Structures are given as C-alpha cells and as structure tokens.
Amino acid sequence: MSAPASLQRKRTRLTPEVRREQILDEAAQLILAEGLYAVSMERLARDIGISKGLVYNYFPTRDALLTALLNREQAELRDRGMVSALQAESFDDLIRQTTRLYLEQTRDRGALIAALLSDPSVALLMEAENRADRERTVRYFVKAVRREYGLPLPMAIAGVEMVSAVTDRAGRLVADGQLDVETATGMCVALITGGLANLRRIQRF
C-alpha cells in the first residue's frame, strides 16, 4: 500500500544553472577523492541520482565537462583577482593581495586544477583561453610596474615575466606543504618589489 500523496517525497526540480553546477561539483569531488579517470558520465549520473541523458544534455562529452570544470576554477580565480586588484591601495598591496589569493587557490584547489590540466584533451582545449588570460594579466601588471617604477616597456615586460616565476614556484611550495600561505606571500612580496626596485636603479645608469 503506497503512502498518501501528501507524505510522498517530492522531487525538487532544479534550475538549469543549479543542475549544471551540481554536476560540476560532483565531478570535482570525484576527481579529488578518486582521481581524474574515475570520472565518467555514467558514474556522475549514478552518484547524483539523475539519468545519464540529463548529464549529456549539459555536457555533450566528457572532455566538455572537464573543460567546463577547469574553466570555472580559473574564472573564479580571475574574478576574485580582479576584485582584489581594484581594492588595492598601493603597488605593494596589489602584489600582496593577488599573490595571497593565488596561493590560497593553489593550496585549496591546486590538486584539482593539476589533475584537470594533466588530461591532454582538456589542456589542448584550454590552451588558447589560458594564453589569452596570461596575456591580459601580463599587460595589467606591466602597466602597474611602469606606473610604479617608471621602467621602459621592454624592461617592464621582462621583469613581470621573471617575477611571475617567483609566484609560480611559491605556489608549488605551498601545495607541497613546505610553506604556509602567509610566509610564502611575504617572501613573494619582498622578492618581487625588491627586484623591481633594483631594476629601476639599474636602468638609471
């Protein structure tokens, strides 16, 4: 005998935006728990409790799903970075805020991003977008460096490219647990601002 309709569990219909995020969230959790190759459309559908066809409605291929997940992670970092940049009150503050944000993202989500980038298909699909993002970031910091230190354009471009390696390396050390975020942030700020200030002195001679 079935329960009265009023007592039966009602299935909630999610909006397309919420459903899409649910699928991506489940994929992220699965990658972190079991690795990239555990992700399949069938597994996601089963774990969420929806049909495989519904997953395909949102993501026509596995590569499309993984690329969307990586894009979401990077877009979040990019958007938060822009907010931090706009709130910065000085060049040192700009470097400190954006560096801390990057290192926190590396600590908290680095394993997921690294796993996604290890898939050749995903890396290839994101190559053009990643290149465009990097170029925009470099242009932004080159302008900030020239405004702060008065460096000629070629030196400012080279300087930004070189100090970017400092932040990248710090991210690896944070991800490996060799440095905490605050210590790594302070070291990056000292190395970056000190190095750029020295470039200003060099170019005066």
C-alpha positions in Angstrom: 0.0 0.0 0.0 1.5 3.3 -1.0 1.8 6.3 1.3 -0.6 9.2 0.9 0.4 11.7 -1.7 1.0 14.3 0.9 3.5 12.1 2.6 5.4 11.1 -0.5 8.7 12.7 -1.0 8.5 15.4 -3.6 11.3 15.6 -6.2 12.7 19.1 -6.5 13.2 20.3 -10.0 16.5 22.3 -10.2 17.0 25.2 -12.5 19.4 24.5 -15.4 22.1 26.7 -13.8 21.9 24.9 -10.4 21.8 21.5 -12.1 24.9 22.3 -14.2 26.8 23.4 -11.0 25.7 20.3 -9.2 27.2 18.1 -12.0 30.4 20.1 -11.9 30.6 20.0 -8.1 30.2 16.2 -8.2 32.9 15.9 -10.8 35.3 17.9 -8.7 34.6 15.9 -5.6 35.1 12.6 -7.5 38.4 13.8 -9.0 39.8 14.8 -5.6 38.6 11.6 -4.0 39.5 9.0 -6.7 41.4 10.7 -9.5 40.6 12.1 -12.9 40.0 8.7 -14.5 37.2 7.9 -12.1 35.0 10.5 -13.9 32.5 9.2 -16.4 29.1 10.4 -17.4 27.6 7.1 -16.1 29.3 7.5 -12.7 28.2 11.1 -12.3 24.6 10.3 -13.2 24.5 7.4 -10.7 26.1 9.4 -7.9 23.8 12.4 -8.3 20.7 10.3 -8.9 19.8 11.5 -12.4 19.8 10.0 -15.8 22.9 9.7 -18.0 21.0 11.5 -20.7 20.5 14.5 -18.5 24.2 14.8 -17.9 24.7 14.7 -21.7 22.2 17.5 -22.0 24.6 19.8 -20.2 27.9 18.4 -21.4 27.9 16.6 -24.7 31.3 14.9 -24.0 33.5 14.1 -21.0 36.1 16.5 -22.4 33.5 19.2 -22.5 32.6 18.6 -18.8 36.2 18.6 -17.7 37.0 21.7 -19.7 33.9 23.5 -18.1 35.1 22.5 -14.7 38.7 23.8 -15.3 37.2 27.0 -16.8 35.1 27.5 -13.7 38.0 27.1 -11.4 40.2 29.6 -13.4 37.3 32.0 -13.9 36.8 32.1 -10.1 40.4 32.9 -9.5 40.4 35.5 -12.3 37.3 37.3 -11.0 38.5 37.3 -7.4 41.8 38.5 -8.5 40.2 41.5 -10.3 38.3 42.4 -7.2 41.5 42.3 -5.2 43.3 44.4 -7.8 40.6 47.1 -7.7 40.7 47.2 -3.9 44.5 47.5 -3.7 45.6 50.9 -2.2 49.2 50.7 -3.4 51.5 48.6 -5.6 52.8 46.6 -2.6 49.1 46.0 -1.6 48.3 44.9 -5.2 51.1 42.3 -5.1 50.3 41.1 -1.6 46.5 40.7 -2.3 46.8 39.0 -5.7 49.7 36.8 -4.5 47.8 35.6 -1.4 44.7 34.9 -3.5 46.7 32.8 -5.9 48.5 30.9 -3.1 45.2 30.2 -1.3 43.7 28.9 -4.6 46.8 26.7 -5.1 46.5 25.3 -1.6 42.8 24.7 -1.7 42.2 23.8 -5.3 45.6 23.1 -6.8 45.2 19.3 -6.8 42.0 19.6 -8.8 43.5 22.1 -11.3 46.6 20.0 -11.7 44.5 16.9 -12.3 42.4 18.6 -15.0 45.5 20.0 -16.8 47.1 16.6 -16.8 44.4 15.5 -19.3 45.9 16.3 -22.8 42.5 16.9 -24.4 41.5 19.3 -21.7 44.8 21.1 -21.8 44.6 21.5 -25.5 41.0 22.8 -25.4 42.1 25.4 -22.8 45.3 26.4 -24.4 44.1 29.4 -26.3 42.0 30.7 -23.4 44.9 30.2 -21.0 47.2 32.1 -23.3 44.7 34.9 -23.6 44.3 35.1 -19.8 48.0 35.2 -19.3 48.5 37.9 -21.8 45.8 40.0 -20.2 47.4 39.5 -16.8 50.8 40.4 -18.0 49.6 43.6 -19.7 47.8 44.6 -16.5 50.9 44.1 -14.3 53.2 45.7 -16.9 51.2 48.9 -16.7 51.2 48.8 -12.9 55.0 48.2 -12.9 55.7 51.1 -15.3 53.4 53.4 -13.3 55.2 52.5 -10.0 58.8 52.2 -11.1 59.0 54.1 -14.4 60.6 51.3 -16.2 60.9 51.3 -20.0 58.4 48.9 -21.7 60.8 46.1 -22.7 62.3 46.0 -19.2 58.9 46.1 -17.5 57.7 43.2 -19.7 60.8 41.1 -18.9 60.6 42.0 -15.3 56.9 40.9 -15.0 57.7 37.6 -16.8 60.6 36.9 -14.5 58.9 37.7 -11.2 55.9 35.6 -12.3 58.2 32.6 -11.9 58.6 33.6 -8.2 54.9 33.3 -7.6 54.6 30.1 -9.6 57.4 28.5 -7.5 55.9 29.7 -4.3 52.6 28.0 -5.3 54.3 24.7 -5.7 56.0 25.0 -2.3 52.6 25.9 -0.7 50.9 23.0 -2.5 53.7 20.6 -1.2 53.2 21.9 2.4 56.7 23.3 2.5 55.5 26.9 3.1 52.3 28.3 4.6 50.4 30.9 2.6 51.3 33.9 4.8 55.0 33.1 4.8 55.0 32.5 1.1 53.1 35.7 0.4 55.5 37.8 2.4 58.5 36.3 0.7 57.0 36.9 -2.8 56.2 40.5 -2.0 59.8 41.1 -0.7 61.4 39.4 -3.7 59.1 41.0 -6.3 59.1 44.6 -5.0 62.7 44.4 -4.2 63.7 43.0 -7.5 61.6 45.6 -9.4 63.0 48.4 -7.4 66.5 47.3 -8.2 65.6 47.2 -11.9 64.7 50.9 -11.6 68.1 51.7 -10.2 69.8 49.7 -12.9 68.0 51.5 -15.8 69.0 54.9 -14.4 72.7 54.2 -15.2 
